């Protein structure tokens, strides 16, 4: 091959919507990008259409692609998570030198990112696992970016990433997250919180529709009002738009959509990680299970003709109830984020990461799907006290939850009385009540475990572990403790 000039500041592999839009975003911010795709005809099509008239260059082979990159080479992949990432790493390595940087911008599972970081560092390369949120529009005009991995790579990718990221009050929604898989872990928790936010909004929609008999237009007006206050967020905003959107016959389009929700797995990953870390991330768990329940539509249709429940309508003060629903939504949201940060704290301990919680809140403040005014309050809380044990201990959030409690309890109670499911809001309230109890009934539970399995228990008076022969027939030998 004839000499190829190293002209590009960064190279990007993968010309699906996200990849194309990120490349165009980088070009807009003054960076020269080399584009490559496994199907090379896509490169020519991109250069002749969307990238026409820009400084973007293309390559028709991995070798040519790598030769067009300035040192240290920065290779970013936006390809399907899993084997495809490993395959492309194997393909580019022969054309890279020690100190070059490989960046995975897809939704990879964090254990894969931990493994890849360690393997590539052992070979002298640098690896970055970067969560990217905001969908195609975010990628094009400013996403939220969560990079982690090899710390030495950060000074080289920082100017590009912070230039293309969304900005809030002039600050980029992108900062270094932490070591190995920290970036993809934080993105995973972001997606889990996204599941929770969406489910809570759907529960608010459902109970107002069922209990008060409100139309889609009336509900749209309510969400419009909510978006002016403490619930101001991207997801409330798009819910307003969806409820107002009309089908070709003039009826609300939302009412013509089948009530079965899909999922790609990141919510499930968050819940599995919560179980692995022993953290009670109950709301996201309920959000995942709500999608699973929605998916068994045919079975639910059969159940609807077999199982009975209340069909009463709400008879109280409608205006007050709408206000209560907004408070239930706000309080549940606080719980969900508190649980998410609890999980990240535990994962950081487990993996030796040094997470900046205020920085994470800022990264989520703009560009991403869960962006909201509320995240500014979280950033303030962690800026004020970086060692804050729990979001609920910050005076702002303590006060907010306390003020919302009565409306929250009313909504969960009415949901139960009227037969309208509120799994996310209910689980959030159950967590709140459990968390604020200094004493829980786990003393009885541990006694049960000792009764049938000799698992022992701790006495309050001296903290010693003991086993009791509860029946007089058992022995005095205790079971060993283990985690299954």
C-alpha positions as CSV (number, residue, x, y, z in Angstrom):
1,X,0.0,0.0,0.0
2,X,1.3,3.5,-0.8
3,X,2.1,5.8,2.0
4,X,-1.1,7.0,3.9
5,X,-1.0,10.3,5.8
6,X,-2.0,10.2,9.5
7,X,-4.7,13.0,9.3
8,X,-7.4,12.0,11.7
9,X,-7.7,13.0,15.4
10,X,-9.8,9.9,16.1
11,X,-11.2,6.9,14.2
12,X,-14.7,5.5,14.6
13,X,-15.8,2.0,13.6
14,X,-19.5,1.4,13.1
15,X,-21.7,3.5,10.9
16,X,-25.1,2.8,12.4
17,X,-27.1,5.9,13.5
18,X,-25.2,6.5,16.7
19,X,-21.8,6.1,15.0
20,X,-22.7,8.4,12.1
21,X,-24.1,11.1,14.4
22,X,-21.1,11.0,16.8
23,X,-18.7,11.4,13.8
24,X,-20.7,14.4,12.5
25,X,-20.7,15.9,16.1
26,X,-16.9,15.5,16.3
27,X,-16.5,17.1,12.9
28,X,-18.7,20.1,13.9
29,X,-16.4,20.6,16.9
30,X,-13.3,20.8,14.7
31,X,-11.9,17.2,14.9
32,X,-11.0,15.2,11.8
33,X,-12.5,11.7,12.0
34,X,-11.7,8.6,10.0
35,X,-14.8,6.4,9.5
36,X,-14.8,2.7,9.0
37,X,-17.5,0.0,8.7
38,X,-17.3,-3.7,8.3
39,X,-19.5,-3.3,5.2
40,X,-17.2,-0.9,3.4
41,X,-19.9,0.3,0.9
42,X,-21.5,2.1,3.9
43,X,-18.3,4.2,4.3
44,X,-18.6,5.4,0.7
45,X,-22.3,6.1,1.1
46,X,-21.8,8.0,4.3
47,X,-19.0,10.2,2.7
48,X,-21.2,10.9,-0.3
49,X,-24.3,11.8,1.7
50,X,-24.4,12.7,5.4
51,X,-20.7,13.6,5.5
52,X,-20.5,15.4,2.2
53,X,-18.7,18.7,2.4
54,X,-17.1,17.9,5.8
55,X,-13.5,17.0,6.9
56,X,-14.5,13.4,7.6
57,X,-12.3,10.8,5.9
58,X,-13.0,7.1,5.2
59,X,-11.1,3.9,5.1
60,X,-11.7,0.6,3.2
61,X,-9.6,-1.6,5.4
62,X,-8.6,-1.8,9.0
63,X,-5.0,-1.3,8.0
64,X,-5.8,1.9,6.1
65,X,-8.0,3.0,8.9
66,X,-5.2,2.7,11.5
67,X,-2.7,4.4,9.3
68,X,-4.9,7.5,9.0
69,X,-4.9,8.1,12.7
70,X,-2.5,10.5,14.5
71,X,-0.5,9.1,17.4
72,X,-1.4,8.0,20.0
73,X,-4.1,6.4,17.8
74,X,-7.6,6.7,19.2
75,X,-9.9,3.9,17.9
76,X,-13.6,4.2,19.0
77,X,-16.1,1.4,18.3
78,X,-19.8,1.8,18.2
79,X,-20.7,-1.8,17.5
80,X,-23.0,-4.4,19.0
81,X,-22.0,-5.4,22.5
82,X,-20.4,-8.8,23.1
83,X,-18.3,-10.8,20.6
84,X,-18.3,-8.0,18.0
85,X,-16.3,-5.8,20.3
86,X,-13.7,-8.5,20.9
87,X,-13.5,-9.3,17.2
88,X,-12.8,-5.7,16.2
89,X,-10.2,-5.4,19.0
90,X,-8.4,-8.5,17.5
91,X,-8.6,-6.9,14.0
92,X,-7.1,-3.5,15.0
93,X,-4.4,-4.7,17.4
94,X,-1.9,-5.8,14.6
95,X,-1.9,-2.2,13.3
96,X,-1.5,-0.4,16.6
97,X,1.5,0.4,18.8
98,X,1.9,0.4,22.5
99,X,0.2,3.4,24.1
100,X,-2.5,3.5,21.5
101,X,-6.1,3.8,22.8
102,X,-9.1,1.6,22.0
103,X,-12.5,3.0,23.1
104,X,-15.7,1.0,23.3
105,X,-18.7,3.4,23.1
106,X,-21.4,0.7,23.0
107,X,-23.6,-0.7,25.8
108,X,-21.1,-3.4,26.9
109,X,-21.6,-5.3,30.1
110,X,-19.1,-4.0,32.7
111,X,-17.4,-7.4,33.5
112,X,-16.4,-7.5,29.8
113,X,-15.0,-4.0,30.1
114,X,-13.0,-5.0,33.2
115,X,-11.6,-8.0,31.4
116,X,-10.7,-6.0,28.2
117,X,-9.0,-3.2,30.2
118,X,-6.8,-5.7,32.0
119,X,-6.0,-7.7,28.9
120,X,-5.1,-4.7,26.8
121,X,-3.1,-2.9,29.5
122,X,-1.1,-6.1,29.9
123,X,-0.2,-5.8,26.2
124,X,0.8,-2.1,26.5
125,X,-2.4,-0.6,25.1
126,X,-4.9,1.7,26.8
127,X,-8.7,0.9,26.9
128,X,-11.7,3.1,27.6
129,X,-15.2,1.8,28.2
130,X,-17.4,4.8,27.6
131,X,-21.2,4.8,28.2
132,X,-22.9,7.1,25.8
133,X,-26.5,8.2,26.4
134,X,-29.0,10.5,24.7
135,X,-30.0,8.4,21.6
136,X,-29.4,9.6,18.1
137,X,-30.2,13.2,18.8
138,X,-27.9,13.3,21.8
139,X,-25.1,11.7,19.7
140,X,-25.5,14.3,17.0
141,X,-25.8,17.4,19.2
142,X,-24.4,16.5,22.6
143,X,-24.7,13.2,24.5
144,X,-23.9,12.4,28.1
145,X,-20.6,10.5,28.1
146,X,-19.3,8.3,31.0
147,X,-15.7,7.2,30.3
148,X,-13.8,4.8,32.5
149,X,-10.9,2.3,32.1
150,X,-7.2,3.2,31.6
151,X,-6.6,6.5,33.4
152,X,-3.6,7.4,31.2
153,X,-6.0,7.5,28.2
154,X,-8.1,10.3,29.6
155,X,-5.9,13.3,28.8
156,X,-5.8,12.2,25.1
157,X,-9.6,11.7,24.7
158,X,-10.8,14.4,27.2
159,X,-10.6,17.3,24.6
160,X,-12.7,15.4,22.1
161,X,-15.2,13.9,24.5
162,X,-15.8,17.1,26.5
163,X,-16.2,19.2,23.3
164,X,-18.9,16.9,21.8
165,X,-20.8,16.3,25.1
166,X,-23.9,18.1,26.2
167,X,-23.3,21.2,28.3
168,X,-25.2,22.4,31.4
169,X,-24.4,25.9,32.6
170,X,-21.3,25.7,30.4
171,X,-20.1,22.5,32.0
172,X,-19.7,19.3,29.9
173,X,-21.8,16.3,30.8
174,X,-18.7,14.2,30.6
175,X,-15.9,13.5,33.1
176,X,-13.6,10.6,34.0
177,X,-15.7,8.1,35.9
178,X,-13.1,5.6,37.3
179,X,-11.0,2.6,36.7
180,X,-11.6,-0.5,34.5
181,X,-15.4,-1.0,34.0
182,X,-16.5,2.0,36.0
183,X,-17.8,3.9,32.9
184,X,-19.9,1.1,31.6
185,X,-21.1,0.3,35.2
186,X,-22.4,3.9,35.7
187,X,-24.0,3.8,32.3
188,X,-25.7,0.5,33.3
189,X,-27.1,2.0,36.5
190,X,-28.2,5.1,34.4
191,X,-30.2,2.7,32.2
192,X,-31.6,0.9,35.3
193,X,-32.7,4.3,36.7
194,X,-34.2,5.0,33.3
195,X,-36.3,1.8,33.6
196,X,-37.5,3.0,37.0
197,X,-38.3,6.6,35.8
198,X,-40.3,5.3,32.9
199,X,-42.3,2.8,35.0
200,X,-43.2,5.4,37.6
201,X,-44.4,7.7,35.0
202,X,-46.5,4.9,33.5
203,X,-48.0,4.2,36.9
204,X,-48.9,7.9,37.4
205,X,-50.6,7.8,33.9
206,X,-52.4,4.5,34.7
207,X,-53.8,5.5,38.1
208,X,-55.0,8.9,36.9
209,X,-56.6,7.3,33.8
210,X,-58.2,4.5,35.7
211,X,-59.2,6.2,39.0
212,X,-60.2,9.6,37.6
213,X,-61.3,8.5,34.0
214,X,-59.1,11.3,32.5
215,X,-58.6,11.5,28.7
216,X,-55.2,11.5,27.0
217,X,-55.6,15.2,26.3
218,X,-56.4,15.9,30.0
219,X,-53.4,13.8,31.0
220,X,-51.2,15.7,28.6
221,X,-52.2,18.9,30.2
222,X,-51.3,17.5,33.6
223,X,-47.8,16.4,32.4
224,X,-47.4,19.8,30.8
225,X,-48.0,21.4,34.2
226,X,-45.7,18.9,36.0
227,X,-42.9,19.7,33.6
228,X,-42.8,23.3,34.9
229,X,-41.9,22.3,38.4
230,X,-39.8,19.8,40.4
231,X,-40.6,17.0,37.9
232,X,-39.2,18.9,35.0
233,X,-37.4,16.3,32.9
234,X,-36.9,14.9,29.4
235,X,-39.1,11.9,30.2
236,X,-42.0,14.0,31.5
237,X,-41.6,16.2,28.5
238,X,-41.8,13.4,26.0
239,X,-44.7,11.8,27.9
240,X,-46.6,15.1,27.5
241,X,-45.9,15.0,23.7
242,X,-46.9,11.4,23.4
243,X,-50.2,11.9,25.2
244,X,-51.1,14.9,22.9
245,X,-50.1,13.1,19.7
246,X,-53.0,12.2,17.4
247,X,-53.4,9.2,15.1
248,X,-54.6,9.7,11.5
249,X,-58.3,9.5,12.7
250,X,-57.7,12.3,15.3
251,X,-57.8,9.9,18.3
252,X,-54.8,9.7,20.7
253,X,-52.1,7.4,19.1
254,X,-51.0,6.1,22.5
255,X,-54.4,4.3,22.9
256,X,-53.7,2.3,19.7
257,X,-50.3,0.9,21.0
258,X,-50.2,-2.7,22.3
259,X,-49.4,-2.7,26.0
260,X,-46.3,-4.9,25.8
261,X,-42.9,-3.4,26.6
262,X,-39.6,-4.5,25.3
263,X,-36.2,-4.4,26.9
264,X,-32.6,-4.8,25.9
265,X,-31.1,-6.2,29.2
266,X,-29.4,-3.2,30.9
267,X,-32.2,-2.9,33.5
268,X,-31.8,-6.6,34.2
269,X,-28.0,-6.3,34.5
270,X,-28.6,-3.5,37.1
271,X,-30.9,-5.8,39.2
272,X,-28.6,-8.8,38.9
273,X,-25.7,-6.5,40.1
274,X,-27.8,-5.3,43.0
275,X,-28.4,-8.9,44.1
276,X,-24.7,-9.7,43.7
277,X,-23.8,-6.8,45.8
278,X,-26.6,-7.3,48.4
279,X,-28.1,-3.8,47.7
280,X,-31.9,-3.3,47.9
281,X,-32.5,-1.7,44.5
282,X,-36.1,-2.6,44.7
283,X,-37.7,0.0,42.5
284,X,-35.6,-0.9,39.4
285,X,-36.3,-4.5,40.1
286,X,-40.0,-3.9,40.0
287,X,-39.6,-1.8,36.8
288,X,-38.0,-4.8,35.1
289,X,-40.6,-7.2,36.3
290,X,-43.4,-4.8,35.2
291,X,-42.0,-5.1,31.7
292,X,-41.9,-8.9,32.0
293,X,-45.5,-8.9,33.2
294,X,-46.5,-6.7,30.3
295,X,-44.9,-9.2,27.9
296,X,-47.3,-12.0,28.8
297,X,-50.3,-10.2,27.3
298,X,-52.2,-13.3,26.1
299,X,-52.1,-14.7,29.6
300,X,-53.2,-11.4,31.2
301,X,-56.1,-11.3,28.8
302,X,-57.2,-14.8,30.0
303,X,-56.6,-13.8,33.6
304,X,-58.9,-10.7,33.2
305,X,-61.9,-13.0,32.5
306,X,-61.1,-15.3,35.5
307,X,-59.8,-13.1,38.3
308,X,-61.9,-10.4,39.8
309,X,-61.0,-7.2,41.7
310,X,-62.4,-3.9,42.6
311,X,-63.8,-1.7,39.8
312,X,-64.7,1.3,42.0
313,X,-63.8,4.9,40.9
314,X,-62.1,7.5,43.0
315,X,-64.7,9.7,44.7
316,X,-62.6,12.2,46.6
317,X,-61.0,15.5,45.7
318,X,-59.7,15.0,42.1
319,X,-57.5,18.1,42.1
320,X,-55.8,17.0,45.4
321,X,-55.4,13.5,44.1
322,X,-53.6,14.7,41.0
323,X,-51.3,16.7,43.3
324,X,-50.8,13.6,45.4
325,X,-49.8,11.6,42.3
326,X,-47.2,14.2,41.5
327,X,-45.8,13.9,45.0
328,X,-45.8,10.1,44.9
329,X,-43.9,10.3,41.6
330,X,-41.3,12.7,43.0
331,X,-40.8,10.8,46.3
332,X,-40.4,7.5,44.4
333,X,-37.9,9.1,42.1
334,X,-35.8,10.2,45.0
335,X,-35.8,6.7,46.4
336,X,-34.8,5.2,43.0
337,X,-31.8,7.5,42.7
338,X,-30.9,7.0,46.3
339,X,-30.9,3.2,45.6
340,X,-28.9,3.7,42.4
341,X,-26.2,5.6,44.2
342,X,-26.2,3.0,47.1
343,X,-25.5,0.4,44.4
344,X,-22.7,2.4,42.8
345,X,-21.1,3.0,46.2
346,X,-21.0,-0.8,46.9
347,X,-19.8,-1.7,43.4
348,X,-17.0,0.9,43.8
349,X,-15.9,-0.7,47.0
350,X,-16.0,-4.2,45.5
351,X,-14.0,-3.2,42.3
352,X,-11.6,-0.6,43.8
353,X,-13.1,2.3,41.8
354,X,-13.0,5.9,43.0
355,X,-16.3,7.3,41.8
356,X,-17.2,11.0,41.9
357,X,-20.9,11.1,42.7
358,X,-21.3,14.8,42.0
359,X,-19.5,14.3,38.7
360,X,-21.9,11.5,37.8
361,X,-24.9,13.6,38.6
362,X,-23.5,16.3,36.3
363,X,-22.9,13.8,33.6
364,X,-26.6,12.8,33.8
365,X,-27.8,16.4,34.1
366,X,-27.9,16.9,30.4
367,X,-27.8,15.0,27.1
368,X,-29.0,11.7,28.5
369,X,-32.5,10.1,28.7
370,X,-32.9,10.7,32.5
371,X,-31.8,14.3,32.3
372,X,-33.7,16.5,34.7
373,X,-33.6,19.6,37.0
374,X,-33.7,17.1,39.8
375,X,-30.1,15.9,39.0
376,X,-28.9,19.4,39.7
377,X,-30.1,18.9,43.3
378,X,-28.2,15.6,43.5
379,X,-25.0,17.3,42.2
380,X,-25.4,20.0,44.8
381,X,-25.9,17.4,47.6
382,X,-22.7,15.5,46.6
383,X,-20.7,18.6,46.0
384,X,-21.6,19.9,49.4
385,X,-20.7,16.5,51.0
386,X,-18.7,14.1,48.8
387,X,-18.8,11.5,51.6
388,X,-22.6,11.7,51.9
389,X,-23.7,8.2,53.0
390,X,-27.2,8.3,51.4
391,X,-29.0,10.8,49.3
392,X,-31.9,10.7,51.8
393,X,-29.5,12.1,54.5
394,X,-29.0,15.4,52.6
395,X,-31.3,18.1,54.1
396,X,-32.8,19.0,50.8
397,X,-33.9,15.4,50.1
398,X,-34.9,14.7,53.7
399,X,-37.3,17.6,53.5
400,X,-38.6,16.8,50.0
401,X,-39.4,13.2,50.9
402,X,-41.0,14.3,54.2
403,X,-43.2,16.8,52.5
404,X,-44.3,14.3,49.8
405,X,-45.0,11.4,52.2
406,X,-48.7,12.0,52.8
407,X,-49.6,12.2,49.1
408,X,-47.4,9.2,48.3
409,X,-49.1,7.1,51.0
410,X,-52.5,8.2,49.7
411,X,-51.7,7.2,46.1
412,X,-50.3,3.8,47.0
413,X,-53.3,3.2,49.3
414,X,-55.8,4.2,46.7
415,X,-54.1,2.1,44.1
416,X,-54.5,-0.9,46.3
417,X,-58.1,-0.1,47.1
418,X,-59.0,0.6,43.5
419,X,-57.1,-2.4,42.1
420,X,-54.7,-0.3,40.0
421,X,-51.1,-1.7,40.2
422,X,-48.3,0.7,41.4
423,X,-45.4,-1.7,41.8
424,X,-42.6,0.9,41.5
425,X,-44.2,3.5,43.8
426,X,-45.3,0.8,46.3
427,X,-41.8,-0.8,46.5
428,X,-40.3,2.7,46.9
429,X,-42.6,3.4,49.8
430,X,-41.9,-0.1,51.4
431,X,-38.1,0.6,51.1
432,X,-38.5,4.0,52.7
433,X,-40.4,2.6,55.6
434,X,-38.0,-0.3,56.0
435,X,-35.0,2.1,55.8
436,X,-36.3,4.4,58.4
437,X,-37.0,1.6,60.9
438,X,-34.1,1.1,63.4
439,X,-35.5,-2.4,64.1
440,X,-36.9,-4.8,61.4
441,X,-38.5,-8.3,61.9
442,X,-35.3,-10.0,60.7
443,X,-34.7,-11.1,64.3
444,X,-37.6,-13.5,63.8
445,X,-36.3,-14.5,60.3
446,X,-32.9,-15.3,61.7
447,X,-34.5,-17.3,64.5
448,X,-36.4,-19.3,61.9
449,X,-33.1,-20.0,60.0
450,X,-31.5,-21.1,63.2
451,X,-34.5,-23.3,64.1
452,X,-34.5,-25.3,60.8
453,X,-30.9,-25.0,59.7
454,X,-28.8,-24.2,62.8
455,X,-27.6,-21.0,61.0
456,X,-27.0,-19.3,64.4
457,X,-27.9,-15.7,65.3
458,X,-26.3,-12.7,67.0
459,X,-27.4,-11.7,70.4
460,X,-28.1,-8.0,71.1
461,X,-26.5,-8.0,74.5
462,X,-23.0,-9.2,73.5
463,X,-22.9,-9.5,69.6
464,X,-21.9,-13.2,69.9
465,X,-23.0,-15.8,67.4
466,X,-25.0,-18.6,69.1
467,X,-27.2,-21.5,68.2
468,X,-30.2,-22.6,70.2
469,X,-31.6,-26.1,70.4
470,X,-35.2,-24.9,69.8
471,X,-37.0,-28.2,70.0
472,X,-34.9,-30.1,72.6
473,X,-34.4,-32.8,69.9
474,X,-31.7,-31.0,67.9
475,X,-27.9,-31.0,68.6
476,X,-25.6,-28.2,69.5
477,X,-23.6,-28.2,66.3
478,X,-24.1,-25.0,64.2
479,X,-24.0,-24.7,60.5
480,X,-21.2,-22.7,58.8
481,X,-22.0,-19.4,57.2
482,X,-21.7,-19.1,53.4
483,X,-23.1,-17.2,50.5
484,X,-24.9,-19.0,47.8
